[in-house]
């Protein structure tokens, strides 16, 4: 009896593809991932509907200074009598969009430089990577503090400072993805067919680099929020009385016995960052077949 090797050779890749797809589906059905999606969606809803959800104006001052959590103020009040719950809710309207802006700008700058460094190579690519190494030589927080202090404390300058310190990691990851794609047979075939470098870059290289970029951006979203909170904590971010979570934690350090002033914005940062990290891990498993195969 003869065996049709053609059928076997085509069936095996199909089984592997179906297995990878099934494993990817299992990743998204994990309770931890579902919880992270729910938390991220809830905070996005809070950010969009903050004026409707907040019981008080976040800047309104009342005589109830340092009131503990109770019926009138569910999360208590701060040193100026402002409702902590309202400020945490409005803080989502400020902190989350700023973190998204930082990630989007850093991804754009670092992604473009990484594409050029990986596809062009030569002296141009080496120059870009040496510049990247120079930025990696400085601790992120210290460099962000120096840039923000040089421009002056403000929301815009804090965003610029964090973009400056965040783009190198995108450049390095995207360059690695491009270098792995550069030697693929389909890209060599397109060159032999006369496809120009810019066309090949747009049609083949960029779409195949989206996966690592999305995974890294999701993971870095939490890091951007932490760095923004750190700058605000040090007085280099959004200026008071803006309800930014890092600045709220800084106000809570004036009297640590009034724990609710800093604990609740800290919990807000914790939940958002944790959700972003879990979703980033899930996306990595979704886009990385080797990670799926190793499960």
N, C-alpha and C positions, 0 to 999 in steps of 0.2 A: 504494500500500500504506500502510495506516495503522499507526501505532506506538502501542502501549498505554503511555501515559505513566505510568499508575498503577503498572504493573509496574516500569518503570524507576525511579520515585521510591522504591519500596519496596526494590528490589534494591540500590541504591547504598548506603543506610545499612547494609544487611546486609553488603555487601562491606567497608565501612569497619570495622564492628564485628568481622568475622572477621579482617581485617588487623590490627587493634589487639590482638585476642586472640592471634593468631599471634606478633606481635612480643613480647607479654608472656611467652609461652612460651619464646621464644628468650632472653629476659633470664635466666630461671631455669636455662637449660641452658648458660650461659657457664661455662667452667672456673673463673674467678675466683670467681663467685658460689657454685658448688658447693663450692669449697674453703672459702669463708667459712662456709657452712652446716655443713660438716664440723668446722671449728675451733670454732664456737659450740656445736655439739652435743657435741663432745668435752669442752669446758670445763664444760658443764652436767652431763655424766656424772661428771666429776671432782669437781665440787662435791657431787653427790648421794652418791657412793661414796667420799668422802675417807677415812673410817676404814678402809675395806677396801683402798684403793690405797696409802696411806702406809706406808712400811716401818718407820717409827719414830713414837713419840709426838712431836708437834711441840714440846712443852715439855720433853722429856727432855734433860738435860745429860750430856754424856760428857766424858772427859778429852781427846778428840781435838779440841782447839781449833784453829780455822782449818785444818782438814784439807782439802787440795785434792780436787777430784773424783777418785774412784777406785772400787774395787770395793766397799768397805764403805759408802761414802757417795757415791752416783752424782753428786751435785751439790755435794759438799763439806759442810763444817760452818761455823758462824758463830763469833763470839767466845766464846760460851758452850758450844760443842761440840754445838749442836743441828743436826740434819740439815736441810739447806737444802731438799732435795726434799720432805720431809714437810711442812715449813712452807709451801712454795709450794702443795702440794696442798691443805692445810687453809686456805691463804689464799684459794683459790677459793671455799671454803665460807663465807667471811666477806665478801670483796669483792664477789662477783657478786650475792648476795642484797641487800646494802646498796645497790648501784647500782640494782637493780631497784626497791627500795623508794623510793629518791629519785625515780626517774623516775615511778613510779606516783603518788606523793603530789603531785609538781609538776604532772603532767598533770591530776590531779583538780582541784587548786586553780586552775591557770591555765586549764584547759578550761572550768570553770564560769564564771569571770570573763569569759573571752573570749566565751562564748555570750551572757551578759547584755549585755556591751558591744556586741556586733554586732547582737543582735536587738532590744533595748530602745532603744539609742542615747539621744539626749537628754543631759541633765545626768548621768544615771547612767553611761551609756557613756563620756562624756567624762571623768568623774572617774576611772573605772577605767583609762582609757588614759593619763591624766596620771600616775597612780600607777605605771603600768608604765614610763613614760618616766623617772620618778624613779629607779627601780631600775636602768634601763639606763644611767643617768648614772655609775654606779660600776662599776669593773672587778669581774668576778665573783669572782676569787680574793681580792681585797682585802676585798670585802664579806663573803665567806664566812669569812675569817679573823677579821674584826671580830666577827661574830655568834658564831662558835664560841668565841672568846676571852672574849666577854662572858658566855656561859653556862658556860664551863669545859670543859676537854678531856674528852670522852667520846664513845662511839659514837653515843648518842642525840643529843647536841648537834651532832655533826658532820652527822648526817642532817638535823636541823632547819635548820641553817645552809645546807646545800646546797639544800634545798627552797625556802627563802626567796629564794635568789638565782636559782633555776631556773624558777620559775613564770611570770615575765613573758614569756618567749619563747613559751610555750604559749598564753598569753592573746592575744598579738599575732597568732599564726598562725591560731588558731581564730576570732578576730574577723574576720580577712580572709576565711576560708572562709565564715563566716556571711553577711558582707556580699555576697559573690558569689552566694550562694544566695537571698538575700532578694528579689532582683529577678526570679527565675525565674517563668515562666508557671504552672507547676504549683502554686507556693506562693501566687500571686495567686488562682488558681482555687479553692484550698482555702479562702482567706479569703472569697471570694464565696459559697461554699457554706455558710458559717457555722461553719467549723472554728475553735475557740478558739486563742489564741496558744500556750498550754501544750501543747495537743494537736498543733498544727503543729510546735512545737519538738521534741516527742518523736518524731513520726512522720516528719517530713521533714528538719528542719534537722540534728538530731544524727546520723542515719544517713549523711547526705551529708557530714558533717564528719569522719567516722571515718578516711578515707584520709589526709588531711594530718596528723591526730593520730598515727596509727600510724607514718608515715614519720618525723616529727619525734622521736617517742619512741625509735625505733630509733637514730637518729643521736645523740640526746642521751644514750643509755645509755653510749656510750663517753666522752662528755664528763663524765658523772657519775662514772665510774670514775676518770678523770684528776683531777678535783677532789677526790675522796675520798682518792686517793693523795697529792695535794699537801698536804691538811690533815694526814694521818697523817705525812707526811715532816716537817712542821713541828711535830709533837707535839700537834696539836689534834684528832686523830681517835681511833680505838681505842687504848687504852692498852697498853703492853707488859705482859706478854709475848705479847699476842694476835698471831697470825701474819697480819698484814695486809700486803699487798704494799708499800704506800707506806712503812710503818714499817720493813719489812725493808730497803728501799733506803736509808733513813736510817742504819740500823745499818752498812750496807756502806761508808758514807762515812767511818767512823772509821779505816779502813785501806784505802785504795784499791788497795793492792797485792794484797789478797785480793778480786780482782775477782768471784769467783763468788757472793759474799754478796749483791751488789746486781744483778749482771747477770741472773741467772735470774728473780727476781721482776719485773725490768724487762721482760724478754722476755715474761713472762706478761701483763703489762699491755698491751704492744705488740700481741700477737696478739689479745687480746679486743677492744681498741679498733678495730683494723684490721678485724676480722670484722664488728663492729657498723656501721662506716662503709660497708663494701661492701654489707651487707644493707640498710642504709638507702637507699643509692643505687638498689639493685635494686627496693626497694619503691616508691621515688619514680617510677621508670620504669614500674612496674606500675600505679600509680594515676593517673599523669599522661598522658592521651592525647596532649597536645601534645609531651611529651618523647619518647613513642614514635614519633609521626609525624616528629619531627626526626631520627630515626636513619637 
